[in-house]
């Protein structure tokens, strides 16, 4: 086989692989839109459920999901980015740091149900937070840290060493170099890791099942020690626990959850693109 034929075959195989990955995703999105668009209305998005959750809307679950996502970001992002900076810029290449990196990779693969049981034992029971927004946010924050740390560290390491060398040679301290040169150029990759982690947190059911989610709460949360409804758990409840639940409400709830995660990804993509355009390398 000639070099051109090999190149053509490789291109065809790569294209087919991309299509096999892309098409099912589009089919799922189109199917959810087709089945769930009939449930979307102003009442559905702004009113609480009623009549055994078979009528009304999903506003408490939407608000609860947004609150938990913001809580997860507040818990995980500062610690994750600080850890990534330490591993990439300060820690040496020794057995300890290699062990830490291996632990982070392994933690990223732990099933979410394990994090939920950890949150139950550590935050709900031991710390005395009870089933609350605080316990749920802490659990989701710890669950997302490994993904954000790994992605942020890779982004920091991808910044050319010349930026550091020139900055240090001009008299800047190591931290000034990191703050003014490394982090701005690594920001697109860091944003990618943040959105990957937050998107996972927004769609998780198992961790919030043990730490924060409520079957039904008639009032909106007013404190971080309150329980709250959340879209993933609400979708599980109406799909498995409520007899006679109309299918359009189930699919409508799934569609709203999908739109929230897609909106987060879109915002991150716009911000990342804008930051990349300002880069000079």
N, C-alpha and C positions, 0 to 999 in steps of 0.2 A: 504494500500500500504506500503510495507516494505521500510526501509531506502535505500537499494541498488536500488530498483525500482525507488524511488524518485530521487536519484542521477542520474540514467541512463536517466530518462525522462528529467531532467533539462539539462543534457549534450546535449541531442538530440535537445531540443528547442533552446538552446544557439547556437549550431552549425548551425541549420536552419536559425536562425536570422542573423548570420554572413554571411552565403551564400546569403541570400536575399539582404544584403547590398553590398556584394562584387561583385556578378555577374553583376548587372546592370552597375556598374562602369567599369568593364572590357569590357562589351558589348559596352559602349559608346566609350571607348578608341580604341577598335578594329575597330569600325565603322568609327571613324574619320580617323584612319590610312588608312583604306581601301579606303575611298572616297577622302582623301586629299593627299596621297603620290604621286599621279601622277602630282601634281602641284609643288612639291618640287624640286627645281633645284638651281644651283648657281645663275642664273639670277633672279629667284624669291626671293632669300634671299638678294641679293646685289644691285638690281636696283629699281628705283622709279616706280610707276605706270605710264602707258601711255595709250593713246587711250581711254580716258574716264574710266580709271581704269580696263578695260577689258583685258589689256595686261601688260607686264612688271612685276615688283616685288613689294615687301612690305617693302623694307629696311627703308624708313623714318618712317614707323609705328613701326617697330621693335626697331629702335634707340630711338624713342620717348617713347616707353614703358619702355625701360631700363633706360632712363634718369629720367622719372617720378618715377620709382621704387627706384632709388638711392636718388632722392630728398625726397621722402617719408621717407626713412630710416634716412636721415640726420635731417629731421624735427622732426620725432616722437620718434626715439629710445632714444636719450639722455634724453628727458623730461619724457618719459614713464618709463624708468628704474629708474630715480631719484625719480619719484613719488612712484614707487613700493618700493624702499628702504625706503622712508620716512614712508609709511603706515605700512610696515612690521617691521621696526626697531626703529623708533623714535616716531611715533604717538601712543598715548594711546588708549585704548578701551573706547571711549566715544561717545556721541551722534553725535558730529561733524564728527569723522572718520567713524562712521557707515553710516551717511548721504552721505559722500563722496563715500564710497564703493557702496552704493545703486545707486548713480548717475552714477558711472562708469559702473555698470552692465546695467542700463537703456540706457546709451549712446551706448553701444555695440549693442543694438537691434534696434536702429533707422535706418530706411531705408536710403540707400545711396543717394536717390534723395534729401532728406532733407539736407544732408551734401553739396550736390551740390548747392542747393539754398542758404545755409549759405555762402559757398565760393564765390558765385556770389555777394552777398550783402556785405560781409565783406572785401574780398580781391580784387575782380575785380572792384567793384564800390567805396566802402568807402576808401580803402587803395590806390586806384589808380593804382594797378598793371596791370589792363587790363586782357584780356584773355592771359595768359602767363604760362610758365613752373613754375614760382614762385608761382602764384596763385593756380595752380593745385597741386603742391607738398604740399603746406600748407593745402589745403583742404583734400587731401588724408592722410596727416600726422595726422591731427586731427581725421579723421575717424578711423584710425588704432590704435590710442592711447588706447582706452578702452580695446581692446583685449590684447595688449601687457602688459598693466599695470596689468590686472587681472592675466594673466599667469605668469608674472615675480614675482608678489607678492606671488602667490602660491608656486613657485619654491624657493623663499627665505625662506618662512615659513617652507618648507619641510627639510631644513638643520637642523640637530639635535642641540638642545640647548647646548649640551656638548661642541661643537666646540667653541661657544661663551664664555662659562664659563671658559674653559681652557685658551683661548687666553687672556681674561681679567685678569685672575689670574696670568698670567706671565708678566703683566705690559703693555700690549698693550692697546691703546686707543680704544674707541668704533669704530671710523672710520677705524683704522688699522685692527680691527677684521673683520669689514664688507668687507674691500677691499681684505684682504689676506686670509680670511677663509670662509666667507659666500658666496661672489659672485663667486669665483671659483667653489664651489660645487653646486651652484644654476645655473651655466652657461648652462647646457643642457636644463633645463626648460625654461630659458630666451630665448635661441636660438629658441626653439619650438614656443614660443609666437611671436618672431620677424618674423619668416617665415610665420606663420599663418596670421599675419597682412599684410606683404608685398605681399603674394600670393593673398590676397583679393584685395589689392590696384592695383596689376598688371592686374586683370581681371575686374575691375569696369568700367562701361560706364557712368552712370548718373553723378557722380561728375566731371569728366573731360569734359563732354558735355557742362557744363556751364562755365568752368574755363580755359580750355587750348586747348582742342581738335579742330583740324581744319579738314574740309572736304578734302581739298587737299592743301599741301604746296609744291611748286616746289623745294625749297631749304631746306637744313638741318638747324636746329636751331643753332644760334651762341651766344645766350644770354639767360639768365633766364627770360627775358621779351619777348621772342618770343613765338609764338604759335608752336605747333608741332602736327604731326599725332600720333595716338596711336592705337595699335592693336584692343582693344575692340571696340572703336568707328569706326575704319576702317571696321571692320567686320560687324558692324551694317549698315554702309553706303552701302557697296557693296551687302549686303543681302536684303536691303529694298529700296534703293534709286537709284540704277543703273540698268536700263533695260538691259536685255540681258547678264547679268553677268554670265559667266560660273560657274557651280556648283563646279568644281574642285578647282577654285580659292577661293571660299568661304570656302570650307572644308580645303583647304591648309592653309588658314589664321588661321582658328580655330585650326588646328593641330600645327602650329607654336606657337600660344599662349599657348596651352596645354603643349607643350614641354618646353617652358620657365618656366612655373610654376612648372612642374615636375622636371626640372633641379635645380631650387632653392630649392625645397624640398629635392632632393637627396644630394645636397651639404650640406644642414643643417643637414641631417641625418648622413652623414660621419663625420662632425665636432662634432656633439653631441656624436656620438659613441666614437670618439677618446678622448673626454673630460671625458666621463664616465669611460673609462678604466683607467684613471689616478686617479680616486677617490679612497679613502681608506675607504669607508664605503658603 
